[in-house]
C-alpha cells in the first residue's frame, strides 16, 4: 500500500501537467469506494455523475491542448487552475484522515 503523502505528491505532479485529469482520477477512486469521502466536505467526488463528467472534461482538455489556438500553460489563469486542482485533489486524498472529516 502506498502512503497517503506519496499519493498526494503524485496527484500534485499530475495536476502540474493537466488540470482535470487528477480530478477525474480522484473522483473515480472515490466513486469506487477506495477513498472514503462520505463524511467530508469533498463527498461530491464520490457522486455517480461526477467521475464520468470529469473524465469527459479531462479528455476534452487533452484534445484541446493539442490545438494551435490553445493559450500558454504559463498564463496566470491556467497556472492557477492547475494549482487549485492539485490542492483540491491533495485535500481529497487526506480528508478522510484529517480534522475536516465529519464522520
C-alpha positions as CSV (number, residue, x, y, z in Angstrom):
1,X,0.0,0.0,0.0
2,X,1.3,3.4,-1.0
3,X,1.3,6.0,1.8
4,X,-1.1,9.0,1.6
5,X,1.6,11.6,1.3
6,X,3.1,9.8,-1.6
7,X,-0.3,9.6,-3.3
8,X,-0.8,13.3,-2.7
9,X,2.6,14.1,-4.2
10,X,1.8,12.0,-7.3
11,X,-1.6,13.6,-7.8
12,X,0.0,17.0,-7.3
13,X,2.6,16.2,-10.0
14,X,-0.2,15.1,-12.3
15,X,-2.1,18.3,-11.6
16,X,1.0,20.3,-12.8
17,X,0.6,18.7,-16.2
18,X,-3.2,18.7,-16.6
19,X,-6.0,20.4,-14.7
20,X,-8.8,17.9,-14.9
21,X,-7.1,14.5,-15.2
22,X,-6.2,14.4,-11.4
23,X,-9.8,15.5,-10.5
24,X,-11.2,12.7,-12.7
25,X,-8.8,10.2,-11.1
26,X,-9.7,11.2,-7.6
27,X,-13.4,11.1,-8.5
28,X,-13.2,7.6,-9.9
29,X,-11.3,6.4,-6.8
30,X,-13.9,8.0,-4.5
31,X,-16.8,6.6,-6.6
32,X,-15.3,3.1,-6.5
33,X,-15.2,3.3,-2.7
34,X,-11.4,3.1,-2.4
35,X,-11.3,6.7,-0.9
36,X,-13.8,7.2,1.8
37,X,-15.0,10.7,1.4
38,X,-18.6,10.1,2.5
39,X,-18.4,12.2,5.7
40,X,-16.2,15.0,4.3
41,X,-16.8,18.3,2.5
42,X,-15.4,16.6,-0.6
43,X,-18.1,13.9,-0.7
44,X,-19.3,15.2,-4.1
45,X,-16.3,13.4,-5.7
46,X,-18.0,10.1,-5.0
47,X,-21.3,11.0,-6.7
48,X,-22.0,8.7,-9.6
49,X,-22.2,11.5,-12.2
50,X,-19.0,13.4,-11.2
51,X,-16.5,10.8,-12.4
52,X,-17.8,10.4,-15.9
53,X,-18.3,14.1,-16.4
54,X,-14.8,14.9,-15.2
55,X,-13.4,12.2,-17.4
56,X,-15.1,13.7,-20.5
57,X,-13.7,17.1,-19.5
58,X,-10.2,15.7,-19.0
59,X,-10.3,14.1,-22.4
60,X,-11.5,17.4,-24.0
61,X,-8.7,19.2,-22.2
62,X,-6.2,16.7,-23.6
63,X,-7.5,17.2,-27.1
64,X,-7.8,21.0,-26.7
65,X,-4.1,21.2,-25.5
66,X,-3.1,19.9,-28.9
67,X,-4.8,22.7,-30.8
68,X,-2.8,25.7,-32.1
69,X,-5.0,28.3,-30.5
70,X,-4.7,26.9,-27.0
71,X,-3.3,29.5,-24.6
72,X,0.1,29.1,-23.0
73,X,0.2,26.9,-19.9
74,X,2.2,29.7,-18.2
75,X,-0.6,32.2,-18.3
76,X,-1.7,33.1,-14.7
77,X,-5.3,31.8,-15.0
78,X,-4.3,28.4,-16.5
79,X,-1.5,28.1,-13.9
80,X,-3.8,29.0,-11.1
81,X,-6.4,26.4,-12.2
82,X,-3.7,23.7,-12.1
83,X,-2.7,24.8,-8.6
84,X,-6.3,24.7,-7.4
85,X,-6.8,21.3,-9.0
86,X,-3.8,19.9,-7.2
87,X,-4.8,21.4,-3.9
88,X,-8.3,20.0,-4.2
89,X,-7.0,16.6,-5.1
90,X,-4.5,16.6,-2.2
91,X,-7.2,17.7,0.2
92,X,-9.4,14.8,-1.1
93,X,-6.6,12.3,-0.6
94,X,-6.0,13.4,3.0
95,X,-9.6,14.4,4.0
96,X,-10.7,11.0,5.5
97,X,-7.7,11.2,7.9
98,X,-7.9,14.9,8.8
99,X,-9.8,17.1,11.3
100,X,-12.1,18.2,8.5
101,X,-13.8,14.8,8.4
102,X,-17.3,14.9,10.0
103,X,-17.5,11.1,10.4
